Amino acid sequence: MLLVARLDDAEFHDATDHYAMTATRIQGQGVTEPEDFWFGHSTLLPGVGAGTGAVPTDKVRVALAGHAVVTTAGADMGLGPCCSACLPSSAERCIQGRANQPVQMPVIPSN
């Protein structure tokens, strides 16, 4: 069976340690039938994002539009359109929108 989910139909949720941004779950984790994975989408305005901390799963974040900066203990990485970063679960990280346009960023966690 094909399960189709649309961003326009997704509901916002409070993402832990995220501020002044929107986070949605599009597939999985109670939103749709699959329980062994989820897929989400975040919109970050300039100067806002996720606070510093480690997360329980590895995650790939893809900047589709806008510019974000991912800060880790090792470096600052800029993510522009069609650029992705894989953040391991053990990494302390901070993500912020930069420039003067919102960042559209799908979030793909590991199992």
C-alpha positions, 0 to 999 in steps of 0.5 A: 500500500502506498502511503502519501503524506503532504507537507500542507497536511502536516501538523506542527509539533514542539521539538525539544530545544528548538525555538522560534521555528516550526517543526512538522512530522510528515511520516511515521511516529503516529502521524502515519502508519509506519512506526520504524521511521519518521520524516520531518520538516523544519522552517527556521527564520533568520537567527533562530533554530535549535539549541546546543545539545546531542540528540538520540539518533543520527540525523541528516538535515538538508537545506532546500532553501535559505542558509543555515549554520550548524555549529559543532565542537569541531567547526561551523558548517554553512548549509545552503540550498541543496546541501546536507549534513549528517549529524551523529547522535553523540554530537553536540550541535546548534543549528541557526537560520542565517541570511535574510530568508527562511531555511526549509530543511527536511529532517531524516533520522536513522532508526 
